[in-house]
Amino acid sequence: MTLQLDHRTDGVLVLTLSDPARRNPIGHALRQRLTEALSEAESDDHVTAVVLTGAGGHFSAGGDIRDQQPRSLAAHRERFATIKDLVGRMVRFSKPLVAAVDGWAAGGGFGLALACPTVVASDRARFVASFTRIGLIPDMGLLASLPARIGPVRARRLILDNRRVDAAEALDLGIVDQLVPADGLLAAASACALQEAATAPMVRQLVNDWFAREIGAALDYEQQLQPLLLNSADAAEGRAAFREKRTPRFRGC
């Protein structure tokens, strides 16, 4: 788990998920560190805005499969309390929070990107839900954040069929707010964040609160049900199929 912090002179804090060899997976320790970093940024008067990105040409390949082991329901739900805290903090962040997405944003990485109120993507970005491939429901708030952007019918279809969405289609659907060349991604995301920072902060906060109103219900739903699924035979089969690069054989248990 590595999270790099870069405090820039213009007031932008760049948070970089940095495990490029594994396409920046999101495990429990990283979620905890992200929560801490955002909490510190929110109270730091020198931080005007935050940009969240990934190293090595990808945003994030999603949840860390090595971290998804059978645990007691109580242990799983405690870990999901961290997800609830992280995503709840992101969607209602008091300062501009922009995702800068290059390459893959898959599974939990997709959810993490959409937890940012603004998403700027490179022209080589790709998005996929991928949860049902491993016997799980979407988490990281994706059950609410994706339909909020593209509507419930399209969101349901993308979640269930796991179709890969390229950058141009993501812009057309509304998954991303701005599309830029890969070599200008960070600069564009930072400029977008600073432009937003010039707006009235109380108004911005209240607008974000309104559009985030469904997130809490989705996070509660995840916390109750995803622990059951993580311990299921189908989830174990999904993880095995992922490691072995084969099609899973689900049995509904």
C-alpha positions in Angstrom: 0.0 0.0 0.0 1.4 3.3 -1.1 -0.2 6.7 -1.2 1.9 9.6 -2.3 1.1 13.2 -1.2 2.3 16.1 -3.3 1.6 19.6 -1.9 1.8 22.0 -4.8 2.5 25.7 -4.5 -0.8 26.6 -6.1 -2.7 25.0 -3.2 -3.5 21.7 -4.9 -2.8 18.5 -3.0 -2.2 15.6 -5.4 -2.9 12.2 -3.9 -1.5 9.4 -6.0 -2.3 5.7 -5.6 1.1 4.2 -6.1 1.4 0.5 -6.7 1.9 0.6 -10.5 3.1 -3.0 -10.8 -0.4 -4.2 -9.6 -2.4 -1.3 -11.2 -2.9 0.4 -7.9 -5.3 -2.0 -6.0 -7.4 -0.6 -3.2 -7.0 -2.6 0.0 -8.1 -1.9 3.5 -4.9 -0.2 4.6 -5.0 2.1 1.6 -8.6 3.1 2.3 -7.6 3.9 5.9 -4.7 6.1 4.6 -6.9 7.9 2.1 -9.4 8.7 4.8 -6.6 10.1 7.0 -5.1 12.1 4.1 -8.5 13.6 3.2 -9.2 14.5 6.8 -5.9 16.2 7.2 -6.4 18.1 3.9 -9.9 19.3 4.9 -8.4 21.0 8.0 -5.3 22.3 6.3 -5.7 26.0 5.3 -2.8 25.6 2.8 -4.8 23.0 0.8 -7.2 24.7 -1.6 -8.3 21.6 -3.6 -7.4 17.9 -3.9 -6.7 15.8 -7.0 -6.8 12.0 -6.8 -5.0 10.0 -9.4 -3.0 6.8 -10.0 0.6 6.0 -10.9 1.9 4.0 -13.9 -0.7 4.9 -16.4 -3.7 3.5 -14.5 -6.1 4.9 -11.9 -6.9 1.7 -10.1 -7.7 -1.9 -11.0 -10.1 -2.1 -8.0 -10.2 -4.0 -4.8 -7.2 -5.9 -3.7 -8.1 -9.6 -4.3 -5.4 -10.6 -1.8 -7.3 -8.6 0.9 -10.7 -10.3 0.2 -10.4 -13.3 2.5 -13.1 -15.0 4.6 -13.6 -13.2 7.9 -16.3 -13.1 10.5 -19.3 -10.9 9.5 -18.4 -8.5 12.3 -14.9 -8.1 11.0 -16.1 -7.6 7.5 -18.6 -5.0 8.6 -16.0 -3.1 10.6 -13.8 -2.9 7.5 -16.8 -1.7 5.5 -17.2 1.1 8.1 -13.9 2.4 6.7 -15.4 2.4 3.2 -18.5 4.2 4.5 -16.3 6.8 6.2 -14.1 7.3 3.1 -16.7 7.5 0.5 -19.1 9.6 2.6 -16.2 12.0 3.2 -15.4 12.2 -0.5 -18.8 12.9 -1.9 -19.3 15.7 0.7 -15.8 17.0 0.8 -15.7 20.7 1.7 -13.0 21.5 -0.9 -12.9 20.7 -4.6 -12.1 17.0 -5.1 -11.3 15.9 -8.6 -10.4 12.4 -9.9 -7.8 12.4 -12.6 -8.3 9.0 -14.4 -5.8 7.5 -16.7 -6.0 3.9 -17.9 -8.2 1.5 -16.0 -10.7 2.5 -13.3 -12.2 -0.9 -12.6 -14.4 -2.3 -9.8 -13.6 -0.4 -6.6 -11.4 1.9 -8.7 -14.4 2.9 -10.7 -16.3 3.5 -7.4 -13.4 5.5 -6.0 -13.3 7.7 -9.1 -17.0 8.4 -9.0 -16.9 9.2 -5.3 -15.1 12.4 -6.4 -17.6 15.1 -7.3 -15.7 15.9 -10.5 -14.0 13.4 -12.9 -11.4 14.4 -15.5 -10.2 11.5 -17.7 -7.5 11.0 -20.3 -8.4 9.8 -23.8 -7.1 6.4 -22.9 -9.2 5.9 -19.8 -11.4 2.8 -19.5 -14.1 2.0 -17.0 -15.7 -1.3 -15.9 -17.8 -2.4 -12.9 -16.5 -6.0 -12.8 -18.0 -6.8 -9.3 -20.4 -9.5 -10.5 -17.5 -11.3 -12.2 -16.3 -12.2 -8.7 -19.6 -12.8 -7.1 -20.1 -9.5 -5.4 -22.4 -6.5 -5.5 -20.8 -3.1 -6.3 -19.3 -1.2 -3.4 -17.5 2.1 -2.8 -20.9 3.7 -3.3 -21.1 2.7 -7.0 -24.7 1.6 -6.6 -25.6 5.2 -6.1 -22.9 7.2 -7.8 -23.1 5.5 -11.2 -26.9 5.9 -11.6 -26.6 9.5 -10.3 -24.4 10.2 -13.3 -25.9 8.1 -16.1 -29.4 7.1 -14.9 -30.6 3.8 -13.3 -31.3 1.9 -16.4 -27.9 2.4 -18.0 -26.2 1.9 -14.6 -27.9 -1.4 -14.0 -26.9 -2.7 -17.4 -23.2 -1.6 -17.0 -23.1 -3.2 -13.5 -24.6 -6.5 -14.6 -23.0 -7.1 -18.0 -19.6 -5.6 -17.0 -19.1 -4.0 -20.4 -16.0 -2.0 -20.8 -16.5 1.7 -21.4 -13.8 3.6 -23.3 -13.0 7.3 -22.7 -15.2 8.7 -25.5 -18.2 6.8 -24.4 -17.6 7.6 -20.8 -17.8 11.3 -21.7 -20.9 10.8 -23.8 -22.7 8.9 -21.0 -21.7 11.4 -18.3 -19.3 9.1 -16.4 -16.6 11.8 -16.8 -16.9 15.5 -16.9 -13.9 16.4 -19.1 -11.7 14.4 -21.5 -8.1 15.5 -22.2 -4.9 14.1 -23.7 -3.1 11.8 -21.3 0.0 14.0 -21.1 -2.2 17.0 -19.9 -4.3 15.0 -17.5 -2.9 16.2 -14.2 -2.7 19.8 -15.3 -6.3 19.8 -16.5 -7.6 18.2 -13.3 -5.7 20.7 -11.2 -7.0 23.6 -13.2 -10.5 22.3 -12.9 -10.1 21.9 -9.1 -8.8 25.5 -8.8 -11.6 26.9 -10.9 -14.1 25.2 -8.7 -12.3 26.5 -5.6 -13.1 30.1 -6.8 -16.9 29.4 -6.3 -18.7 30.2 -3.0 -17.7 27.3 -0.7 -20.9 27.1 1.3 -23.0 26.9 -1.9 -20.7 24.3 -3.3 -20.9 22.2 -0.1 -24.7 22.4 -0.1 -25.0 21.4 -3.8 -22.6 18.4 -3.2 -24.7 17.4 -0.1 -27.9 17.4 -2.2 -26.4 15.2 -5.0 -24.8 12.9 -2.5 -28.1 12.2 -0.7 -28.4 8.6 -2.0 -24.9 7.6 -1.2 -25.6 6.9 2.5 -28.3 4.3 1.7 -26.0 2.6 -0.8 -23.1 2.4 1.7 -25.4 1.0 4.4 -26.6 -1.6 1.9 -23.0 -2.6 1.1 -22.1 -2.8 4.7 -24.9 -5.2 5.5 -24.7 -7.5 2.4 -21.2 -7.5 1.0 -19.8 -9.3 4.0 -22.2 -12.1 3.4 -21.2 -12.3 -0.2 -17.5 -12.1 0.5 -17.8 -15.3 2.6 -19.9 -17.1 -0.1 -18.9 -20.0 -2.3 -19.5 -17.9 -5.3 -17.1 -15.2 -4.2 -14.5 -17.8 -3.5 -15.0 -19.2 -7.0 -14.9 -15.7 -8.4 -11.5 -15.0 -6.8 -10.1 -18.4 -8.0 -11.3 -17.7 -11.5 -9.7 -14.3 -11.4 -6.4 -15.7 -10.3 -6.5 -18.5 -12.9 -7.8 -16.2 -15.7 -10.8 -18.4 -16.5 -14.6 -18.0 -16.6 -16.1 -18.5 -13.1 -18.7 -21.3 -12.5 -21.2 -19.8 -10.1 -23.7 -21.9 -8.2 -25.7 -19.3 -6.4 -24.5 -20.1 -2.9 
